Amino acid sequence: MSKVEIIGFPQSTYVRVVRMVCEEKGIEYELKPAAPHSPEVSAVHPFGKIPVMRHGGFELCESKAIATYLDLSFPGPRVIPTEPRDAALTEQWISLVNSVMDGTMVRQYLFAYVFPKTADGSPDRALIDKVMPVVQEQLRLLDRAVAETGYLVGAAVTVADLNLMPILYYLQRFPEGAAAVEALPYLAAYYRRLAARASFERTTPPPVPPRQAKAS
């Protein structure tokens, strides 16, 4: 069987999600760095977002769809539960993170540091101060969610966890985010435990190069 190609730059949280799925399942893959809206990406994703995947003659976009394909197509531990309730809860947490928390934690808080719209390029302190109460509220929700079993769903790692961890990784790179996570005992323990997994360590991204296109 041909090797899976994951296309997108490694700093993207969503690219890291699908790479972690490959690592968890022992899938051999090749990462081909490419920016959003590049010709190679736009040939697969109608809106030019990353990641996209090629596997033989099959092309696919959107990280959740790619994760589902990989989980169903390859042997190894399942990262999407087969039990209906846990499968639904996994979808629920992925949707909550992608549709709400990504917008707060990445598109506002993280980008206020990495891609500030200030005149001198300094961190956007007004946006950071504005968004941090919302970030803290969402982190408290996650803290409660992982308190019982140490995972978002059930008692084993799922795509829901793999989808969240790259965002928490970036939060830890900046002072307010790191302090907010560390102040929540269950979430802090969750992060430390999952960050020790080989799939997380082997996909650690390099720093974001200056002027690189925004992660998608």
N, CA, C and O of each residue as an XYZ file, in Angstrom:
864
protein
N       0.845     -1.201      0.000
C       0.000      0.000      0.000
C       0.874      1.242      0.000
O       1.897      1.271      0.684
N       0.493      2.274     -0.756
C       1.281      3.489     -0.859
C       1.304      4.242      0.466
O       0.411      4.103      1.301
N       2.352      5.041      0.629
C       2.525      5.811      1.857
C       1.540      6.981      1.899
O       1.257      7.605      0.877
N       1.030      7.262      3.084
C       0.157      8.418      3.296
C       0.992      9.686      3.209
O       2.080      9.759      3.781
N       0.482     10.686      2.490
C       1.106     12.005      2.427
C       0.218     12.997      3.179
O      -0.960     13.158      2.860
N       0.799     13.659      4.181
C       0.120     14.729      4.900
C       0.741     16.031      4.414
O       1.954     16.217      4.502
N      -0.090     16.928      3.903
C       0.404     18.146      3.275
C      -0.042     19.353      4.093
O      -1.232     19.551      4.336
N       0.925     20.147      4.510
C       0.674     21.331      5.314
C       1.872     21.604      6.190
O       2.655     20.693      6.457
N       2.041     22.830      6.645
C       3.252     23.079      7.434
C       3.085     22.570      8.862
O       1.981     22.588      9.407
N       4.187     22.115      9.470
C       4.091     21.379     10.744
C       3.646     22.219     11.926
O       3.230     21.671     12.946
N       3.725     23.553     11.811
C       3.284     24.395     12.925
C       1.766     24.445     13.080
O       1.269     24.862     14.126
N       1.035     24.034     12.075
C      -0.429     24.056     12.138
C      -0.929     23.049     13.162
O      -0.501     21.894     13.168
N      -1.835     23.488     14.029
C      -2.405     22.570     15.015
C      -3.132     21.420     14.331
O      -3.053     20.282     14.793
N      -3.839     21.697     13.237
C      -4.623     20.649     12.586
C      -3.742     19.667     11.826
O      -4.061     18.481     11.742
N      -2.637     20.156     11.274
C      -1.673     19.230     10.676
C      -1.126     18.300     11.749
O      -0.973     17.100     11.521
N      -0.834     18.853     12.911
C      -0.298     18.024     13.996
C      -1.300     16.970     14.442
O      -0.907     15.854     14.782
N      -2.582     17.300     14.446
C      -3.607     16.316     14.828
C      -3.512     15.067     13.967
O      -3.455     13.957     14.497
N      -3.496     15.227     12.652
C      -3.495     14.053     11.778
C      -2.159     13.329     11.850
O      -2.114     12.108     11.702
N      -1.073     14.057     12.073
C       0.213     13.389     12.279
C       0.189     12.546     13.560
O       0.730     11.441     13.585
N      -0.435     13.063     14.618
C      -0.526     12.297     15.860
C      -1.372     11.042     15.681
O      -1.071     10.002     16.266
N      -2.422     11.133     14.881
C      -3.205      9.934     14.573
C      -2.315      8.886     13.914
O      -2.347      7.712     14.284
N      -1.522      9.317     12.940
C      -0.600      8.384     12.278
C       0.367      7.772     13.281
O       0.618      6.567     13.248
N       0.905      8.586     14.162
C       1.860      8.087     15.151
C       1.200      7.108     16.118
O       1.782      6.074     16.446
N       0.004      7.422     16.571
C      -0.700      6.539     17.510
C      -0.979      5.174     16.885
O      -0.931      4.152     17.571
N      -1.265      5.159     15.604
C      -1.645      3.916     14.934
C      -0.477      3.232     14.220
O      -0.640      2.153     13.651
N       0.704      3.864     14.250
C       1.847      3.272     13.583
C       1.758      3.314     12.071
O       2.250      2.413     11.392
N       1.131      4.363     11.535
C       0.976      4.514     10.087
C       2.203      5.221      9.532
O       2.581      6.284     10.024
N       2.815      4.651      8.531
C       3.937      5.294      7.868
C       3.401      6.437      7.006
O       2.494      6.246      6.196
N       3.967      7.608      7.189
C       3.480      8.767      6.441
C       4.638      9.692      6.106
O       5.717      9.619      6.694
N       4.377     10.560      5.146
C       5.340     11.592      4.761
C       4.686     12.951      4.949
O       3.585     13.194      4.453
N       5.369     13.835      5.666
C       4.895     15.209      5.818
C       5.502     16.057      4.716
O       6.723     16.135      4.580
N       4.641     16.694      3.927
C       5.095     17.574      2.851
C       4.696     19.007      3.213
O       3.534     19.381      3.056
N       5.655     19.815      3.699
C       5.317     21.176      4.108
C       4.736     21.990      2.954
O       5.277     22.008      1.849
N       3.635     22.656      3.238
C       2.988     23.537      2.260
C       2.095     24.501      3.016
O       1.491     24.134      4.024
N       2.010     25.713      2.541
C       1.210     26.740      3.190
C      -0.239     26.686      2.733
O      -0.531     26.164      1.657
N      -1.152     27.222      3.544
C      -2.529     27.362      3.073
C      -2.576     28.138      1.757
O      -1.805     29.073      1.541
N      -3.484     27.734      0.897
C      -3.722     28.397     -0.391
C      -2.589     28.199     -1.399
O      -2.614     28.779     -2.485
N      -1.597     27.378     -1.041
C      -0.578     27.040     -2.039
C      -1.231     26.161     -3.103
O      -2.262     25.542     -2.840
N      -0.649     26.098     -4.291
C      -1.282     25.308     -5.359
C      -1.534     23.859     -4.970
O      -2.577     23.301     -5.310
N      -0.582     23.236     -4.253
C      -0.749     21.835     -3.897
C      -1.905     21.640     -2.929
O      -2.643     20.660     -3.026
N      -2.064     22.574     -1.995
C      -3.166     22.493     -1.029
C      -4.494     22.814     -1.713
O      -5.472     22.088     -1.535
N      -4.537     23.872     -2.476
C      -5.784     24.292     -3.109
C      -6.288     23.284     -4.138
O      -7.469     23.279     -4.483
N      -5.391     22.434     -4.623
C      -5.823     21.390     -5.554
C      -6.688     20.343     -4.876
O      -7.404     19.599     -5.547
N      -6.629     20.277     -3.531
C      -7.395     19.281     -2.779
C      -8.486     19.934     -1.941
O      -9.615     19.445     -1.904
N      -8.160     21.031     -1.269
C      -9.135     21.693     -0.391
C      -9.778     22.867     -1.126
O      -9.066     23.754     -1.598
N     -11.092     22.895     -1.231
C     -11.741     23.959     -2.008
C     -11.528     25.353     -1.438
O     -11.671     26.345     -2.153
N     -11.179     25.437     -0.129
C     -10.934     26.738      0.487
C      -9.471     26.925      0.859
O      -9.127     27.870      1.569
N      -8.608     26.036      0.386
C      -7.171     26.209      0.545
C      -6.636     26.006      1.941
O      -5.561     26.514      2.258
N      -7.351     25.276      2.800
C      -6.921     25.092      4.188
C      -6.075     23.821      4.338
O      -6.143     22.903      3.521
N      -5.282     23.804      5.403
C      -4.455     22.642      5.706
C      -4.948     21.989      6.991
O      -5.511     22.650      7.863
N      -4.721     20.651      7.094
C      -3.987     19.775      6.191
C      -4.865     19.239      5.066
O      -6.094     19.303      5.109
N      -4.174     18.705      4.053
C      -4.821     17.828      3.084
C      -4.012     16.538      3.047
O      -2.862     16.499      3.486
N      -4.625     15.485      2.520
C      -3.989     14.164      2.519
C      -4.082     13.543      1.143
O      -5.074     13.711      0.434
N      -3.034     12.823      0.777
C      -3.078     11.956     -0.387
C      -2.677     10.556      0.048
O      -1.735     10.368      0.818
N      -3.415      9.579     -0.463
C      -3.075      8.179     -0.191
C      -3.338      7.412     -1.473
O      -4.477      7.068     -1.791
N      -2.263      7.151     -2.202
C      -2.464      6.578     -3.522
C      -3.195      7.587     -4.390
O      -2.765      8.735     -4.504
N      -4.280      7.176     -4.995
C      -5.068      8.081     -5.818
C      -6.168      8.797     -5.058
O      -6.964      9.517     -5.660
N      -6.228      8.611     -3.738
C      -7.303      9.198     -2.938
C      -6.822     10.484     -2.298
O      -5.746     10.516     -1.702
N      -7.613     11.552     -2.414
C      -7.295     12.845     -1.824
C      -8.413     13.241     -0.862
O      -9.587     12.958     -1.102
N      -8.027     13.901      0.233
C      -9.001     14.235      1.268
C      -8.547     15.494      1.985
O      -7.351     15.737      2.147
N      -9.532     16.302      2.417
C      -9.225     17.495      3.209
C     -10.037     17.464      4.503
O     -10.939     16.644      4.674
N      -9.690     18.377      5.403
C     -10.294     18.543      6.714
C      -9.753     17.487      7.697
O      -9.834     16.284      7.451
N      -9.203     17.976      8.809
C      -8.476     17.107      9.738
C      -9.341     16.001     10.319
O      -8.872     14.872     10.462
N     -10.592     16.295     10.660
C     -11.439     15.249     11.238
C     -11.740     14.165     10.211
O     -11.726     12.980     10.543
N     -12.009     14.550      8.981
C     -12.255     13.566      7.935
C     -11.014     12.711      7.698
O     -11.113     11.497      7.523
N      -9.854     13.345      7.694
C      -8.612     12.598      7.502
C      -8.397     11.629      8.649
O      -8.027     10.476      8.425
N      -8.625     12.085      9.887
C      -8.460     11.206     11.048
C      -9.394     10.004     10.962
O      -8.994      8.884     11.279
N     -10.624     10.229     10.538
C     -11.579      9.128     10.405
C     -11.107      8.125      9.358
O     -11.156      6.915      9.581
N     -10.654      8.628      8.223
C     -10.160      7.739      7.171
C      -8.986      6.908      7.675
O      -8.943      5.698      7.456
N      -8.042      7.545      8.343
C      -6.872      6.830      8.834
C      -7.256      5.779      9.871
O      -6.714      4.674      9.873
N      -8.186      6.126     10.748
C      -8.575      5.193     11.800
C      -9.275      3.966     11.232
O      -9.076      2.853     11.720
N     -10.088      4.165     10.209
C     -10.842      3.056      9.627
C     -10.033      2.253      8.615
O     -10.357      1.098      8.342
N      -8.986      2.853      8.059
C      -8.254      2.207      6.970
C      -7.044      1.408      7.418
O      -6.553      0.555      6.679
N      -6.561      1.676      8.618
C      -5.312      1.067      9.050
C      -5.500      0.316     10.365
O      -6.356      0.682     11.172
N      -4.708     -0.727     10.584
C      -4.742     -1.422     11.863
C      -4.109     -0.556     12.953
O      -3.643      0.555     12.703
N      -4.111     -1.097     14.151
C      -3.583     -0.339     15.276
C      -4.699      0.085     16.195
O      -5.871     -0.128     15.883
N      -4.365      0.676     17.313
C      -5.393      1.067     18.289
C      -6.381      2.056     17.701
O      -5.999      2.997     17.005
N      -7.664      1.832     17.988
C      -8.688      2.752     17.506
C      -8.600      4.066     18.269
O      -8.478      4.068     19.494
N      -8.660      5.173     17.558
C      -8.679      6.476     18.208
C     -10.054      7.128     18.114
O     -10.281      8.188     18.698
N     -10.967      6.502     17.384
C     -12.378      6.884     17.396
C     -13.143      5.695     17.960
O     -13.159      4.630     17.342
N     -13.770      5.851     19.109
C     -14.428      4.703     19.752
C     -15.498      4.084     18.860
O     -16.106      4.761     18.032
N     -15.712      2.799     19.043
C     -16.771      2.109     18.320
C     -18.075      2.098     19.107
O     -19.146      1.952     18.518
N     -18.004      2.248     20.420
C     -19.219      2.294     21.237
C     -19.975      3.578     20.912
O     -19.370      4.650     20.909
N     -21.278      3.505     20.639
C     -21.995      4.674     20.111
C     -21.903      5.928     20.972
O     -21.689      7.021     20.448
N     -22.060      5.785     22.276
C     -22.042      6.989     23.110
C     -20.656      7.628     23.136
O     -20.536      8.849     23.034
N     -19.627      6.824     23.268
C     -18.273      7.379     23.281
C     -17.898      7.954     21.911
O     -17.189      8.957     21.831
N     -18.370      7.323     20.844
C     -18.131      7.869     19.511
C     -18.783      9.239     19.372
O     -18.187     10.170     18.830
N     -20.021      9.353     19.872
C     -20.732     10.628     19.795
C     -20.067     11.691     20.663
O     -19.977     12.852     20.265
N     -19.600     11.298     21.849
C     -18.918     12.252     22.723
C     -17.601     12.717     22.104
O     -17.215     13.876     22.258
N     -16.922     11.826     21.413
C     -15.699     12.217     20.715
C     -16.013     13.287     19.672
O     -15.319     14.299     19.587
N     -17.061     13.060     18.879
C     -17.484     14.060     17.890
C     -17.867     15.371     18.571
O     -17.550     16.454     18.078
N     -18.550     15.260     19.704
C     -18.971     16.458     20.436
C     -17.775     17.313     20.816
O     -17.781     18.521     20.580
N     -16.735     16.697     21.410
C     -15.589     17.462     21.877
C     -14.772     18.022     20.717
O     -14.240     19.128     20.813
N     -14.668     17.283     19.644
C     -13.967     17.816     18.482
C     -14.699     19.050     17.954
O     -14.070     20.052     17.614
N     -16.017     18.973     17.890
C     -16.807     20.105     17.404
C     -16.678     21.309     18.326
O     -16.516     22.433     17.850
N     -16.748     21.092     19.640
C     -16.622     22.197     20.591
C     -15.265     22.876     20.475
O     -15.176     24.104     20.481
N     -14.219     22.081     20.370
C     -12.877     22.645     20.260
C     -12.707     23.382     18.933
O     -12.211     24.509     18.909
N     -13.114     22.753     17.832
C     -12.870     23.343     16.519
C     -13.748     24.557     16.240
O     -13.306     25.521     15.616
N     -14.998     24.504     16.707
C     -15.927     25.581     16.356
C     -15.895     26.751     17.332
O     -16.287     27.861     16.972
N     -15.430     26.522     18.575
C     -15.453     27.582     19.583
C     -14.061     27.847     20.163
O     -13.559     28.969     20.089
N     -13.445     26.820     20.737
C     -12.209     27.053     21.488
C     -11.033     27.430     20.591
O     -10.191     28.234     20.990
N     -10.963     26.873     19.411
C      -9.906     27.262     18.486
C      -9.986     28.751     18.174
O      -8.962     29.430     18.102
N     -11.189     29.255     17.991
C     -11.350     30.671     17.703
C     -10.864     31.558     18.825
O     -10.298     32.624     18.580
N     -11.084     31.121     20.071
C     -10.671     31.905     21.230
C      -9.181     31.744     21.515
O      -8.448     32.726     21.629
N      -8.744     30.488     21.628
C      -7.393     30.213     22.110
C      -6.328     30.411     21.040
O      -5.221     30.852     21.346
N      -6.649     30.089     19.791
C      -5.665     30.203     18.716
C      -5.867     31.490     17.936
O      -4.958     32.317     17.865
N      -7.057     31.675     17.344
C      -7.263     32.786     16.412
C      -7.222     34.143     17.114
O      -6.937     35.158     16.478
N      -7.505     34.170     18.430
C      -7.432     35.448     19.145
C      -6.205     35.497     20.067
O      -5.317     36.325     19.863
N      -6.147     34.620     21.076
C      -5.050     34.717     22.046
C      -3.694     34.460     21.400
O      -2.807     35.310     21.480
N      -3.517     33.309     20.763
C      -2.222     32.984     20.167
C      -1.833     33.990     19.081
O      -0.696     34.460     19.039
N      -2.779     34.311     18.211
C      -2.450     35.219     17.111
C      -2.133     36.627     17.607
O      -1.439     37.377     16.921
N      -2.629     36.999     18.787
C      -2.274     38.305     19.352
C      -0.788     38.401     19.645
O      -0.228     39.496     19.686
N      -0.146     37.258     19.850
C       1.304     37.210     20.022
C       2.033     36.974     18.699
O       2.995     37.674     18.382
N       1.577     35.999     17.937
C       2.337     35.532     16.774
C       2.072     36.382     15.534
O       2.989     36.665     14.762
N       0.831     36.783     15.347
C       0.455     37.588     14.177
C      -0.288     38.848     14.632
O      -1.429     39.065     14.227
N       0.348     39.686     15.473
C      -0.370     40.859     15.991
C      -0.654     41.871     14.881
O       0.093     41.996     13.910
N      -1.739     42.571     15.061
C      -2.103     43.611     14.097
C      -1.730     45.012     14.607
O      -2.250     46.020     14.130
N      -0.827     45.046     15.575
C      -0.372     46.326     16.102
C       0.555     47.000     15.101
O       1.158     46.351     14.247
N       0.652     48.314     15.229
C       1.446     49.084     14.268
C       2.921     48.710     14.299
O       3.579     48.714     13.259
N       3.450     48.386     15.483
C       4.879     48.084     15.605
C       5.177     46.591     15.663
O       6.330     46.196     15.832
N       4.134     45.747     15.522
C       4.351     44.306     15.552
C       4.494     43.716     16.939
O       4.808     42.533     17.072
N       4.273     44.505     17.972
C       4.347     43.995     19.341
C       3.068     43.238     19.678
O       2.050     43.429     19.012
N       3.100     42.373     20.709
C       1.881     41.654     21.087
C       0.710     42.602     21.314
O       0.875     43.700     21.844
N      -0.455     42.166     20.910
C      -1.663     42.981     21.023
C      -2.222     42.833     22.433
O      -3.067     41.977     22.694
N      -1.737     43.679     23.337
C      -2.112     43.547     24.741
C      -3.602     43.770     24.950
O      -4.197     43.129     25.817
N      -4.211     44.645     24.194
C      -5.647     44.901     24.371
C      -6.446     43.642     24.060
O      -7.378     43.308     24.792
N      -6.095     42.939     22.985
C      -6.810     41.707     22.638
C      -6.508     40.609     23.641
O      -7.408     39.863     24.026
N      -5.261     40.494     24.070
C      -4.893     39.469     25.064
C      -5.703     39.665     26.339
O      -6.285     38.711     26.856
N      -5.746     40.883     26.847
C      -6.479     41.161     28.080
C      -7.976     40.926     27.902
O      -8.656     40.490     28.831
N      -8.480     41.214     26.720
C      -9.909     41.032     26.465
C     -10.296     39.563     26.401
O     -11.341     39.172     26.921
N      -9.453     38.743     25.762
C      -9.835     37.361     25.498
C      -9.487     36.421     26.650
O     -10.061     35.336     26.738
N      -8.565     36.805     27.535
C      -8.118     35.870     28.570
C      -9.237     35.384     29.490
O      -9.229     34.204     29.841
N     -10.198     36.212     29.903
C     -11.284     35.664     30.723
C     -12.067     34.562     30.012
O     -12.506     33.606     30.650
N     -12.243     34.686     28.711
C     -12.944     33.654     27.948
C     -12.083     32.404     27.849
O     -12.585     31.290     27.994
N     -10.785     32.583     27.603
C      -9.863     31.444     27.583
C      -9.921     30.692     28.915
O     -10.005     29.464     28.934
N      -9.878     31.425     30.018
C      -9.904     30.788     31.344
C     -11.215     30.037     31.571
O     -11.219     28.947     32.142
N     -12.320     30.619     31.127
C     -13.611     29.945     31.268
C     -13.634     28.635     30.485
O     -14.121     27.620     30.983
N     -13.113     28.659     29.270
C     -13.098     27.445     28.452
C     -12.144     26.401     29.024
O     -12.426     25.204     28.950
N     -11.031     26.830     29.588
C     -10.108     25.891     30.215
C     -10.732     25.253     31.456
O     -10.493     24.076     31.730
N     -11.510     25.999     32.192
C     -12.208     25.409     33.350
C     -13.178     24.322     32.902
O     -13.320     23.299     33.571
N     -13.846     24.542     31.773
C     -14.725     23.519     31.216
C     -13.936     22.247     30.908
O     -14.386     21.144     31.218
N     -12.774     22.401     30.304
C     -11.933     21.247     29.989
C     -11.426     20.563     31.252
O     -11.343     19.337     31.314
N     -11.091     21.355     32.246
C     -10.626     20.789     33.521
C     -11.686     19.879     34.126
O     -11.375     18.790     34.607
N     -12.931     20.325     34.101
C     -14.022     19.494     34.622
C     -14.218     18.245     33.765
O     -14.541     17.174     34.280
N     -14.021     18.391     32.462
C     -14.258     17.265     31.558
C     -13.267     16.134     31.767
O     -13.630     14.965     31.638
N     -12.013     16.463     32.090
C     -10.994     15.420     32.236
C     -10.815     14.983     33.679
O      -9.978     14.127     33.963
N     -11.586     15.555     34.595
C     -11.378     15.281     36.025
C     -11.619     13.822     36.394
O     -10.911     13.282     37.244
N     -12.599     13.176     35.775
C     -12.986     11.835     36.220
C     -12.047     10.754     35.716
O     -11.587      9.925     36.501
N     -11.754     10.747     34.423
C     -10.964      9.643     33.853
C      -9.587     10.065     33.365
O      -8.757      9.209     33.061
N      -9.326     11.364     33.283
C      -8.061     11.821     32.741
C      -8.060     11.932     31.231
O      -7.016     12.188     30.632
N      -9.213     11.746     30.603
C      -9.371     11.899     29.158
C     -10.678     12.640     28.902
O     -11.543     12.710     29.775
N     -10.814     13.190     27.700
C     -12.072     13.855     27.369
C     -13.213     12.870     27.220
O     -14.358     13.185     27.544
N     -12.903     11.672     26.728
C     -13.932     10.644     26.497
C     -13.405      9.311     26.998
O     -12.320      8.880     26.605
N     -14.174      8.652     27.869
C     -13.809      7.312     28.298
C     -12.502      7.282     29.062
O     -12.116      8.263     29.698
N     -11.820      6.138     28.993
C     -10.616      5.920     29.787
C      -9.402      5.644     28.912
O      -8.451      4.998     29.353
N      -9.427      6.132     27.671
C      -8.286      5.957     26.778
C      -8.230      7.138     25.823
O      -9.219      7.846     25.629
N      -7.062      7.341     25.229
C      -6.895      8.474     24.328
C      -7.769      8.299     23.085
O      -7.887      7.198     22.546
N      -8.374      9.389     22.642
C      -9.181      9.415     21.424
C      -8.757     10.612     20.577
O      -7.928     11.423     20.988
N      -9.343     10.703     19.391
C      -9.071     11.860     18.535
C      -9.475     13.153     19.238
O      -8.904     14.205     18.948
N     -10.429     13.105     20.141
C     -10.800     14.309     20.882
C      -9.598     14.860     21.645
O      -9.376     16.070     21.660
N      -8.828     13.986     22.274
C      -7.626     14.416     22.992
C      -6.546     14.889     22.021
O      -5.907     15.918     22.243
N      -6.351     14.131     20.948
C      -5.327     14.500     19.958
C      -5.657     15.831     19.308
O      -4.755     16.564     18.902
N      -6.929     16.148     19.205
C      -7.379     17.402     18.607
C      -7.150     18.594     19.532
O      -6.958     19.718     19.070
N      -7.173     18.343     20.837
C      -7.001     19.422     21.814
C      -5.545     19.695     22.141
O      -5.159     20.849     22.325
N      -4.740     18.660     22.217
C      -3.383     18.821     22.732
C      -2.530     19.828     21.958
O      -1.785     20.573     22.594
N      -2.593     19.896     20.623
C      -1.776     20.914     19.938
C      -2.143     22.345     20.319
O      -1.285     23.228     20.301
N      -3.409     22.581     20.665
C      -3.810     23.913     21.114
C      -3.237     24.189     22.491
O      -2.700     25.270     22.731
N      -3.344     23.229     23.400
C      -2.770     23.418     24.732
C      -1.259     23.618     24.656
O      -0.689     24.370     25.446
N      -0.619     22.953     23.718
C       0.825     23.128     23.534
C       1.149     24.597     23.274
O       2.066     25.145     23.886
N       0.417     25.229     22.387
C       0.701     26.629     22.088
C       0.313     27.543     23.246
O       0.995     28.536     23.497
N      -0.750     27.232     23.943
C      -1.087     28.031     25.119
C       0.065     28.058     26.113
O       0.322     29.079     26.750
N       0.761     26.923     26.242
C       1.857     26.817     27.205
C       3.072     27.645     26.800
O       3.981     27.841     27.607
N       3.098     28.134     25.562
C       4.251     28.908     25.096
C       4.194     30.372     25.543
O       5.175     31.102     25.401
N       3.041     30.802     26.085
C       2.875     32.203     26.422
C       2.387     32.323     27.869
O       1.673     31.447     28.356
N       2.769     33.406     28.555
C       2.643     33.420     30.020
C       1.229     33.266     30.559
O       1.006     32.479     31.479
N       0.278     33.996     30.010
C      -1.086     33.915     30.561
C      -1.689     32.534     30.329
O      -2.348     31.980     31.209
N      -1.460     31.984     29.141
C      -1.985     30.656     28.835
C      -1.377     29.589     29.711
O      -2.085     28.724     30.228
N      -0.048     29.644     29.885
C       0.624     28.658     30.731
C       0.124     28.736     32.167
O      -0.120     27.709     32.800
N      -0.027     29.950     32.679
C      -0.503     30.112     34.057
C      -1.935     29.622     34.204
O      -2.287     29.029     35.224
N      -2.761     29.865     33.199
C      -4.158     29.446     33.266
C      -4.289     27.929     33.282
O      -5.116     27.387     34.014
N      -3.475     27.234     32.475
C      -3.507     25.770     32.484
C      -2.977     25.233     33.798
O      -3.574     24.334     34.390
N      -1.868     25.773     34.254
C      -1.230     25.260     35.470
C      -2.113     25.467     36.697
O      -1.986     24.735     37.678
N      -3.004     26.454     36.655
C      -3.889     26.725     37.793
C      -5.008     25.700     37.914
O      -5.718     25.681     38.920
N      -5.178     24.852     36.914
C      -6.264     23.864     36.909
C      -5.658     22.472     37.074
O      -5.055     21.957     36.132
N      -5.801     21.855     38.237
C      -5.026     20.637     38.536
C      -5.301     19.473     37.609
O      -4.368     18.777     37.208
N      -6.556     19.241     37.256
C      -6.859     18.094     36.399
C      -6.359     18.329     34.976
O      -5.804     17.425     34.352
N      -6.556     19.535     34.470
C      -6.117     19.835     33.111
C      -4.594     19.860     33.023
O      -4.024     19.397     32.035
N      -3.931     20.397     34.047
C      -2.473     20.427     34.041
C      -1.903     19.012     34.046
O      -0.944     18.723     33.330
N      -2.489     18.136     34.847
C      -2.033     16.741     34.886
C      -2.318     16.039     33.558
O      -1.501     15.264     33.061
N      -3.476     16.321     33.004
C      -3.847     15.773     31.685
C      -2.828     16.172     30.635
O      -2.364     15.334     29.862
N      -2.481     17.443     30.605
C      -1.523     17.912     29.606
C      -0.169     17.240     29.788
O       0.420     16.766     28.817
N       0.328     17.194     31.013
C       1.651     16.601     31.240
C       1.671     15.131     30.838
O       2.644     14.661     30.246
N       0.612     14.411     31.153
C       0.579     12.974     30.844
C       0.524     12.740     29.339
O       1.267     11.907     28.819
N      -0.347     13.464     28.626
C      -0.465     13.250     27.191
C       0.720     13.826     26.426
O       1.057     13.341     25.346
N       1.357     14.865     26.985
C       2.538     15.423     26.329
C       3.722     14.466     26.372
O       4.675     14.614     25.606
N       3.661     13.484     27.267
C       4.731     12.488     27.357
C       4.549     11.353     26.346
O       5.446     10.525     26.191
N       3.409     11.300     25.658
C       3.191     10.248     24.679
C       4.129     10.446     23.482
O       4.439     11.570     23.088
N       4.564      9.326     22.925
C       5.488      9.391     21.789
C       4.874     10.153     20.618
O       5.583     10.864     19.906
N       3.555     10.011     20.408
C       2.910     10.689     19.282
C       3.005     12.200     19.411
O       3.082     12.905     18.405
N       2.999     12.699     20.630
C       3.098     14.134     20.864
C       4.542     14.605     20.724
O       4.818     15.630     20.100
N       5.446     13.846     21.310
C       6.850     14.233     21.264
C       7.390     14.219     19.837
O       8.164     15.099     19.460
N       6.990     13.233     19.047
C       7.548     13.097     17.704
C       6.962     14.106     16.715
O       7.467     14.243     15.601
N       5.914     14.805     17.107
C       5.301     15.790     16.207
C       5.494     17.215     16.693
O       4.834     18.128     16.197
N       6.392     17.426     17.659
C       6.634     18.777     18.161
C       7.047     19.683     17.007
O       8.005     19.373     16.298
N       6.349     20.786     16.805
C       6.647     21.628     15.632
C       7.849     22.535     15.872
O       8.152     22.882     17.013
N       8.528     22.915     14.807
C       9.554     23.955     14.927
C       8.889     25.302     15.163
O       7.675     25.427     15.002
N       9.668     26.316     15.545
C       9.072     27.648     15.730
C       8.422     28.137     14.443
O       8.799     27.735     13.342
N       7.449     29.001     14.607
C       6.782     29.590     13.445
C       7.734     30.580     12.792
O       8.150     31.537     13.444
N       8.096     30.385     11.521
C       9.007     31.329     10.856
C       8.359     32.701     10.715
O       7.137     32.797     10.599
N       9.159     33.763     10.724
C       8.586     35.108     10.506
C       7.827     35.172      9.193
O       8.256     34.626      8.176
N       6.682     35.855      9.239
C       5.864     36.101      8.056
C       5.236     34.860      7.465
O       4.675     34.901      6.370
N       5.331     33.727      8.205
C       4.684     32.536      7.662
C       3.169     32.735      7.660
O       2.631     33.426      8.526
N       2.493     32.140      6.706
C       1.026     32.259      6.634
C       0.402     31.697      7.889
O       0.962     30.804      8.525
N      -0.745     32.213      8.243
C      -1.429     31.772      9.450
C      -1.783     30.306      9.375
O      -2.157     29.795      8.319
N      -1.656     29.612     10.542
C      -2.014     28.208     10.615
C      -3.491     28.046     10.305
O      -4.299     28.919     10.620
N      -3.838     26.930      9.690
C      -5.236     26.714      9.314
C      -5.705     25.379      9.833
O      -6.859     25.006      9.623
